[in-house]
Amino acid sequence: MSKVFNFTGDDAFYHGGVVYPSPKESNLFVSLGHHMDVYFPPCKRSRITAPFIFTEKQKKLPSIDVLPDECLFEVLRRLSDGKERSACACVSKRWLMLLSSIRGDETLVSDPSPISETEERSIESAPVKPLDCTKKGEVVAPNGVEVDEAEAQDIKGEGHLSRCLDGKKATDVRLAAIAVGTASHGGLGKLSIRGSNPTCGVTDTGLKAIARGCPSLRALSLWNVSSVSDEGLSEIAQGCHLLEKLDLCHCPAITDESLMAIAKSCPNLTSLTVESCSKIGNGSLQAVGRLCPKLKFVSLKNCPLIGDQGIASLFSSAGHVLTKVKLHALNISDISLAVIGHYGIAVTEIALIGLQNINERGFWVMGNGQGLQKLRSLAITACHGVTDVGLEALGKGCPNLKLFCLRKCTVLSDNGLVAFAKSSGALESLQLEECHRITQAGFFGVLLNCGTMLKALSLVNCFGVKELAYRFPPVLPCNSLQSLSIRNCPGVGNATLAIVGRLCPKLTHLELSGLLGVTDEGLFPLVQNCEAGLVKLNLSGCANVTDRSVSALTELHGGSLEFLNVDGCRYVTDATLFAISNNCWFLSELDISKCGITDSGIASLASAAQLNLRILSLSGCSLLSDKSVPFLQKLGQTLMGLNIQHCNGVSSNSVDLLLEQLWRCDILS
């Protein structure tokens, strides 16, 4: 065999000459075509079992991928139709990234510049290679959304599309796909990026694609995107002049430079949120206040470089247009509050949280600045500078204040709270949480001095409110109060509720949660004095309340009661359900979790023809069994939600049956 082919075993290939030097041996080859010949040796015992095939090497056809990026860019920017651009984006990742780098003003719609003959011949003769993307998430569908993932949400609103990318789904490739795909579907209006892929996450390249392909962008949110810097955000400023809302959270590489570029190029900016951005400081606030005449909302949190200079510049320039302000954990002093109190003439809502460097003087000057005449909502949390003097000044300086919320203000006492109530004639809602120096005297003082506008009062975790021998002279009741909430105040008991019943006869919403000192003796007089008829009653965690008072209140308020929660009232039994089935006509939500309910009680509820329960919670009712399943099925005709978690007496088969038959109902089991 080696003699026939003229090579030895040491040679890898035959190095030249014809295969059959003698013309007589040519008949040993059978021609299979003009590209190959097959040789059949004459030896009877051949050392090979298959014929040798010699194939001519095919010529490699020219491909458009051999074009450099500059030439391919010139080709792609001549695609004016959005569907054509989306289809080309499916070819490869390279094509997608090139398409996403084309600005709108770079697209040649008409009168394109001529292409050289060489380029034209290359393009015409070059077949388009099929998409070669092996990694999951790199395949792009014709609409610009990746086939393998459907995390990008399309929500049509105000004529634009909205996309949200979370966690590992947030990559530059996806942003490029969004930039190309949304152009032919109304344009991208809102983009939210929360987190980033740890290996190939969002960088400046992705934001550049959005800036060049989405000039209609109006809202941008960047959360926990550490690889995006000023370069990417500056591109947004240059390409998205319609931007109205910017939200930056945990973006450590973004500085004042790009935020100043946003202020200069986006005059329609109305909302700015900056949280935990360590390199953003006073300079950006100065630019935003000076260059954004439509600014309405500003939220600043945990930015160590923002100080009094930035806040003062912002309010002195934009105080006449700013309506909502939130300042959280900033290194600002009394000077900032003084500026807000003087220049915040358009502000209607203020939230001050964790401002540790502000003292009593700051709140006093803020109230006496006479600039907060339009303020309607004020929330102060964990600011130790809130004292009686400062709070009284705020009450006098904000005549139109309607909603006031105080949380974790440990210095404030009864005197300051009562003085504030006297001076706030327009106050409609007061919330007190973890203000431990407020006592029963301060609580009742608010009810007596709040004026005629107070509609809602809430006490949460105020441990200073305790039962005292408090005697009231004949006073006018607080007829305006409609909602009272007392939660987790262990000192509140029957004596307090008895006085509340005398002072608040028009209650329609009552919440008494986690009050172990409340029994039937205190609850019954209170609900008995509610002349307007209770609509919502929450007694969760009042473990010492029994059937006596709950059944009585269903008789008194069955014609108006719509919501009842007795979660954890262990002495509430089937007797209460019997009373509900006989007296309640409009009850839609009932929570009897961890109560002494049995199958008989559920049967009585199911027999009430007038009941149309929407929500029923039976969590932790260990006395229920499979016998209650038929009654639950009947109740399920109107139920939208059913909670039977931790009902150990109900078997899994019964739960499966309920899940099958009550398919319209959301069942927790």
LOLOLUM-785077 format. One line per field, with one value per residue (C-alpha): chain; x, y, z. Coordinates in steps of 0.2 Angstrom, whole numbers, plus 5000, padded with zeros to 4 digits. Example, Ala and Ser with C-alpha at 12.3 -4.5 7.8 and 13.67 -1.06 7.14 Angstrom:
REM residues 2
kette = A:A
xx = 5062:5068
yy = 4978:4995
zz = 5039:5036
END
This chain:
REM residues 669
kette = A:A:A:A:A:A:A:A:A:A:A:A:A:A:A:A:A:A:A:A:A:A:A:A:A:A:A:A:A:A:A:A:A:A:A:A:A:A:A:A:A:A:A:A:A:A:A:A:A:A:A:A:A:A:A:A:A:A:A:A:A:A:A:A:A:A:A:A:A:A:A:A:A:A:A:A:A:A:A:A:A:A:A:A:A:A:A:A:A:A:A:A:A:A:A:A:A:A:A:A:A:A:A:A:A:A:A:A:A:A:A:A:A:A:A:A:A:A:A:A:A:A:A:A:A:A:A:A:A:A:A:A:A:A:A:A:A:A:A:A:A:A:A:A:A:A:A:A:A:A:A:A:A:A:A:A:A:A:A:A:A:A:A:A:A:A:A:A:A:A:A:A:A:A:A:A:A:A:A:A:A:A:A:A:A:A:A:A:A:A:A:A:A:A:A:A:A:A:A:A:A:A:A:A:A:A:A:A:A:A:A:A:A:A:A:A:A:A:A:A:A:A:A:A:A:A:A:A:A:A:A:A:A:A:A:A:A:A:A:A:A:A:A:A:A:A:A:A:A:A:A:A:A:A:A:A:A:A:A:A:A:A:A:A:A:A:A:A:A:A:A:A:A:A:A:A:A:A:A:A:A:A:A:A:A:A:A:A:A:A:A:A:A:A:A:A:A:A:A:A:A:A:A:A:A:A:A:A:A:A:A:A:A:A:A:A:A:A:A:A:A:A:A:A:A:A:A:A:A:A:A:A:A:A:A:A:A:A:A:A:A:A:A:A:A:A:A:A:A:A:A:A:A:A:A:A:A:A:A:A:A:A:A:A:A:A:A:A:A:A:A:A:A:A:A:A:A:A:A:A:A:A:A:A:A:A:A:A:A:A:A:A:A:A:A:A:A:A:A:A:A:A:A:A:A:A:A:A:A:A:A:A:A:A:A:A:A:A:A:A:A:A:A:A:A:A:A:A:A:A:A:A:A:A:A:A:A:A:A:A:A:A:A:A:A:A:A:A:A:A:A:A:A:A:A:A:A:A:A:A:A:A:A:A:A:A:A:A:A:A:A:A:A:A:A:A:A:A:A:A:A:A:A:A:A:A:A:A:A:A:A:A:A:A:A:A:A:A:A:A:A:A:A:A:A:A:A:A:A:A:A:A:A:A:A:A:A:A:A:A:A:A:A:A:A:A:A:A:A:A:A:A:A:A:A:A:A:A:A:A:A:A:A:A:A:A:A:A:A:A:A:A:A:A:A:A:A:A:A:A:A:A:A:A:A:A:A:A:A:A:A:A:A:A:A:A:A:A:A:A:A:A:A:A:A:A:A:A:A:A:A:A:A:A:A:A:A:A:A:A:A:A:A:A:A:A:A:A:A:A:A:A:A:A:A:A:A:A:A:A:A:A:A:A:A:A:A:A:A:A:A:A:A:A:A:A:A:A:A:A:A:A:A:A:A:A:A:A:A:A:A:A:A:A:A:A:A:A:A:A:A:A:A:A:A:A:A:A:A
xx = 5000:5014:5022:5006:5005:5023:5025:5031:5024:5035:5027:5011:5006:5010:5021:5019:5017:5002:4994:4995:5010:5006:4991:4987:4983:4971:4957:4959:4950:4932:4927:4913:4913:4924:4929:4935:4941:4940:4954:4950:4967:4969:4975:4962:4967:4966:4973:4959:4940:4935:4940:4951:4942:4951:4941:4946:4947:4932:4935:4929:4916:4918:4908:4901:4909:4926:4921:4929:4917:4918:4911:4898:4893:4890:4879:4869:4865:4857:4843:4828:4815:4814:4809:4825:4836:4828:4830:4849:4851:4847:4862:4876:4881:4893:4879:4868:4881:4885:4866:4865:4879:4870:4862:4846:4853:4866:4854:4853:4835:4837:4851:4863:4882:4887:4896:4911:4910:4922:4911:4895:4903:4908:4891:4882:4893:4894:4881:4875:4881:4868:4868:4882:4878:4881:4879:4862:4855:4864:4851:4841:4823:4817:4808:4825:4821:4832:4823:4830:4824:4808:4812:4810:4793:4783:4770:4762:4759:4759:4764:4780:4787:4793:4807:4814:4829:4833:4849:4857:4846:4854:4868:4874:4868:4850:4851:4858:4843:4831:4838:4836:4820:4810:4813:4800:4787:4784:4800:4807:4799:4804:4820:4823:4839:4840:4856:4868:4875:4891:4901:4894:4884:4878:4892:4894:4892:4875:4869:4877:4866:4851:4857:4859:4844:4831:4829:4811:4817:4808:4812:4828:4832:4849:4850:4866:4875:4893:4900:4891:4901:4900:4904:4888:4876:4884:4879:4861:4862:4868:4855:4839:4834:4816:4822:4810:4814:4831:4834:4851:4854:4871:4880:4897:4906:4894:4900:4894:4901:4887:4873:4878:4878:4860:4855:4862:4854:4838:4828:4812:4819:4805:4810:4828:4832:4850:4853:4870:4880:4896:4903:4888:4889:4884:4890:4876:4863:4868:4867:4850:4842:4848:4846:4830:4815:4802:4809:4796:4803:4820:4825:4842:4848:4865:4876:4891:4897:4880:4879:4872:4879:4870:4853:4854:4858:4845:4831:4836:4836:4821:4811:4797:4794:4799:4784:4790:4807:4814:4831:4837:4853:4863:4877:4867:4864:4851:4856:4848:4831:4832:4834:4820:4809:4812:4813:4801:4786:4779:4783:4768:4777:4793:4801:4815:4823:4839:4846:4857:4866:4850:4846:4831:4836:4834:4816:4812:4819:4811:4794:4797:4803:4786:4789:4780:4763:4758:4765:4752:4762:4776:4785:4799:4808:4823:4828:4833:4832:4813:4808:4793:4799:4803:4787:4776:4785:4781:4763:4762:4772:4763:4745:4739:4747:4735:4746:4759:4769:4782:4792:4806:4807:4812:4813:4796:4784:4766:4768:4775:4762:4747:4754:4756:4738:4732:4741:4737:4720:4720:4727:4717:4729:4742:4753:4764:4776:4789:4787:4790:4788:4770:4758:4740:4738:4746:4735:4719:4726:4727:4709:4703:4713:4715:4701:4687:4697:4706:4699:4713:4724:4737:4748:4760:4773:4771:4776:4773:4754:4748:4733:4731:4717:4712:4696:4688:4677:4662:4670:4664:4668:4679:4666:4678:4688:4683:4698:4708:4722:4731:4744:4756:4754:4755:4749:4733:4718:4700:4701:4708:4695:4681:4687:4690:4672:4666:4677:4675:4657:4659:4672:4670:4687:4694:4710:4716:4730:4741:4732:4733:4725:4709:4694:4676:4673:4683:4679:4660:4657:4668:4659:4642:4646:4651:4635:4640:4642:4658:4664:4681:4686:4703:4705:4720:4731:4718:4719:4707:4692:4678:4662:4653:4659:4662:4644:4637:4646:4639:4622:4626:4635:4630:4622:4638:4652:4663:4679:4682:4699:4700:4716:4723:4708:4708:4691:4682:4672:4658:4646:4654:4651:4633:4631:4639:4628:4613:4617:4631:4624:4639:4654:4667:4683:4684:4700:4697:4714:4720:4702:4692:4682:4675:4666:4649:4654:4659:4643:4633:4643:4639:4620:4619:4611:4615:4634:4645:4662:4677:4692:4691:4706:4706:4725:4729:4711:4717:4699:4693:4692:4687:4669:4671:4676:4658:4654:4670:4665:4649:4657:4669:4656:4660:4677:4692:4704:4705:4719:4719:4737:4741:4724:4731:4714:4711:4719:4729:4716:4703:4715:4718:4699:4697:4711:4703:4685:4688:4700:4694:4699:4717:4720:4734:4737
yy = 5000:5012:5009:5013:5030:5033:5037:5028:5026:5040:5052:5061:5066:5063:5077:5077:5068:5060:5046:5033:5036:5022:5025:5007:5008:5022:5010:5005:5022:5025:5043:5050:5067:5081:5085:5067:5050:5034:5021:5002:4992:4976:4966:4953:4955:4974:4982:4995:4992:5009:5018:5034:5050:5065:5081:5097:5111:5123:5141:5151:5163:5181:5186:5203:5200:5203:5221:5232:5240:5257:5250:5239:5255:5264:5250:5248:5266:5266:5255:5267:5255:5249:5231:5230:5236:5224:5209:5214:5214:5196:5192:5193:5201:5212:5218:5222:5232:5242:5245:5251:5263:5273:5289:5294:5309:5297:5287:5291:5291:5300:5305:5293:5296:5285:5268:5264:5250:5239:5240:5237:5222:5215:5218:5210:5195:5192:5181:5185:5173:5165:5170:5162:5166:5151:5159:5160:5178:5184:5179:5194:5192:5204:5215:5218:5207:5192:5176:5166:5178:5187:5199:5215:5220:5230:5241:5254:5270:5288:5283:5275:5258:5253:5241:5234:5223:5215:5206:5194:5199:5216:5216:5228:5216:5217:5236:5236:5225:5236:5252:5244:5235:5249:5261:5254:5251:5268:5272:5269:5280:5272:5261:5253:5244:5235:5226:5219:5203:5199:5193:5204:5217:5234:5246:5263:5254:5249:5266:5273:5262:5268:5286:5284:5274:5280:5299:5298:5291:5301:5291:5282:5272:5265:5254:5245:5247:5249:5249:5264:5280:5298:5293:5283:5295:5310:5300:5300:5318:5321:5310:5310:5328:5324:5315:5320:5308:5302:5289:5285:5272:5264:5271:5274:5278:5293:5310:5328:5329:5318:5325:5343:5337:5331:5347:5357:5346:5340:5356:5345:5336:5336:5322:5318:5304:5301:5288:5281:5289:5293:5305:5316:5332:5350:5355:5344:5351:5369:5365:5356:5370:5383:5374:5364:5376:5362:5352:5346:5332:5329:5314:5314:5300:5295:5305:5311:5325:5334:5348:5364:5373:5361:5362:5381:5382:5370:5379:5397:5393:5381:5384:5392:5376:5362:5354:5338:5336:5321:5322:5306:5304:5319:5329:5345:5357:5370:5381:5370:5370:5389:5390:5378:5388:5404:5399:5383:5394:5380:5365:5354:5339:5337:5321:5323:5307:5303:5321:5319:5336:5347:5354:5363:5380:5372:5367:5383:5394:5383:5386:5405:5407:5410:5402:5385:5392:5379:5364:5351:5335:5334:5318:5319:5303:5300:5318:5321:5340:5340:5348:5356:5373:5368:5358:5373:5384:5372:5372:5391:5393:5380:5385:5373:5358:5343:5327:5326:5311:5310:5294:5290:5308:5304:5322:5328:5328:5331:5350:5352:5340:5349:5366:5360:5353:5370:5380:5368:5372:5363:5347:5331:5317:5314:5299:5296:5281:5277:5294:5287:5303:5305:5300:5298:5317:5321:5309:5316:5334:5332:5326:5341:5354:5348:5359:5354:5346:5331:5315:5302:5299:5285:5279:5265:5258:5273:5265:5281:5280:5272:5270:5285:5291:5305:5315:5326:5341:5342:5345:5345:5329:5328:5325:5326:5311:5296:5285:5279:5267:5261:5248:5239:5252:5240:5253:5256:5248:5249:5266:5274:5266:5272:5290:5288:5282:5299:5310:5301:5297:5298:5284:5273:5265:5258:5248:5241:5229:5220:5228:5214:5226:5228:5217:5217:5229:5242:5238:5237:5255:5261:5253:5257:5275:5275:5283:5284:5265:5256:5251:5244:5236:5228:5219:5208:5203:5208:5191:5195:5200:5187:5183:5194:5211:5205:5198:5213:5225:5214:5218:5236:5239:5224:5236:5245:5233:5229:5223:5213:5206:5196:5187:5180:5183:5165:5167:5171:5155:5149:5161:5176:5167:5164:5182:5188:5176:5184:5202:5207:5212:5220:5211:5207:5204:5192:5187:5174:5167:5158:5158:5144:5141:5124:5117:5122:5140:5139:5130:5145:5157:5147:5147:5166:5170:5189:5187:5190:5187:5191:5188:5174:5170:5154:5152:5143:5137:5120:5114:5114:5097:5090:5092:5111:5108:5108:5124:5132:5127:5136:5151:5150:5156:5174:5172:5180:5175:5161:5157:5140:5139:5129:5121:5105:5096:5099:5085:5088:5079:5091:5106:5099:5097:5115:5121:5111:5118:5135:5139:5157:5160:5163:5150:5150:5133
zz = 5000:5004:4987:4978:4987:4987:5006:5021:5038:5045:5033:5039:5021:5003:4998:4979:4962:4955:4964:4950:4939:4927:4916:4917:4935:4933:4930:4949:4953:4952:4949:4960:4953:4948:4966:4972:4967:4977:4976:4977:4979:4969:4985:4991:5009:5012:5027:5026:5027:5020:5004:5005:5000:4994:4994:4987:5000:4997:4995:5010:5005:5010:5026:5031:5048:5040:5039:5053:5065:5056:5040:5048:5058:5041:5035:5051:5053:5036:5043:5046:5050:5068:5063:5052:5066:5078:5066:5063:5082:5082:5071:5084:5100:5090:5078:5094:5102:5086:5084:5101:5099:5085:5091:5083:5074:5067:5057:5039:5033:5017:5005:5012:5008:4994:4997:4987:4974:4984:4999:4989:4981:4998:5006:4992:4991:5009:5017:5034:5047:5058:5076:5086:5104:5115:5132:5140:5139:5124:5111:5106:5100:5086:5098:5107:5122:5126:5122:5137:5150:5152:5166:5156:5159:5146:5154:5143:5151:5145:5128:5133:5138:5156:5159:5175:5177:5194:5200:5188:5174:5173:5160:5147:5133:5140:5141:5123:5118:5126:5118:5100:5103:5111:5098:5086:5100:5106:5115:5132:5146:5162:5166:5183:5187:5204:5207:5194:5188:5198:5182:5168:5176:5171:5167:5158:5141:5145:5150:5135:5124:5133:5131:5112:5109:5121:5120:5126:5143:5157:5173:5178:5194:5198:5214:5219:5203:5208:5190:5184:5185:5179:5161:5160:5169:5159:5143:5150:5152:5134:5126:5137:5139:5143:5160:5174:5188:5194:5208:5213:5227:5232:5217:5224:5208:5204:5209:5208:5190:5182:5193:5188:5169:5173:5180:5165:5151:5159:5163:5165:5181:5194:5206:5213:5225:5231:5244:5250:5237:5246:5232:5229:5239:5239:5222:5213:5225:5220:5201:5203:5213:5201:5184:5187:5187:5188:5203:5215:5225:5233:5244:5252:5263:5270:5259:5270:5258:5259:5272:5276:5261:5249:5258:5259:5241:5235:5245:5242:5223:5222:5238:5228:5218:5229:5237:5245:5254:5264:5273:5281:5291:5284:5292:5293:5307:5313:5299:5286:5296:5297:5278:5275:5287:5278:5260:5259:5254:5242:5253:5257:5264:5275:5282:5294:5300:5310:5310:5325:5324:5325:5342:5349:5341:5324:5326:5334:5320:5307:5315:5317:5299:5293:5277:5279:5277:5265:5275:5276:5282:5294:5300:5312:5317:5329:5330:5348:5345:5346:5362:5370:5364:5347:5344:5350:5338:5324:5328:5327:5312:5301:5302:5288:5295:5294:5297:5310:5314:5328:5330:5343:5350:5368:5374:5370:5385:5389:5390:5372:5365:5372:5367:5350:5350:5355:5342:5327:5323:5306:5312:5306:5310:5324:5326:5341:5341:5354:5363:5380:5390:5384:5398:5400:5404:5387:5378:5385:5383:5365:5364:5374:5365:5347:5341:5329:5315:5322:5314:5318:5333:5335:5349:5346:5358:5370:5387:5397:5395:5411:5421:5433:5444:5432:5435:5422:5425:5413:5396:5378:5369:5354:5341:5326:5331:5320:5321:5336:5336:5352:5349:5361:5375:5390:5402:5394:5403:5406:5415:5400:5388:5399:5398:5379:5378:5386:5375:5358:5354:5335:5333:5317:5317:5333:5335:5351:5348:5361:5376:5389:5402:5393:5398:5394:5408:5399:5381:5383:5389:5375:5361:5369:5368:5349:5343:5324:5323:5321:5304:5308:5325:5328:5345:5340:5355:5368:5376:5390:5380:5379:5370:5381:5375:5357:5355:5363:5350:5336:5342:5344:5328:5317:5305:5301:5305:5290:5298:5314:5320:5336:5332:5348:5359:5366:5376:5360:5355:5344:5354:5345:5328:5332:5336:5320:5309:5317:5318:5305:5288:5280:5287:5274:5283:5298:5307:5321:5321:5337:5345:5353:5337:5332:5318:5325:5324:5305:5302:5309:5298:5283:5288:5288:5272:5273:5276:5261:5268:5257:5269:5282:5293:5304:5307:5322:5326:5332:5337:5319:5310:5293:5297:5294:5276:5268:5277:5271:5254:5255:5262:5247:5236:5241:5248:5240:5253:5266:5279:5287:5291:5307:5308:5313:5314:5296:5286:5270:5259:5265:5261:5244:5241:5246:5235:5220:5223:5229:5214:5214:5232:5237:5251:5263:5270
END
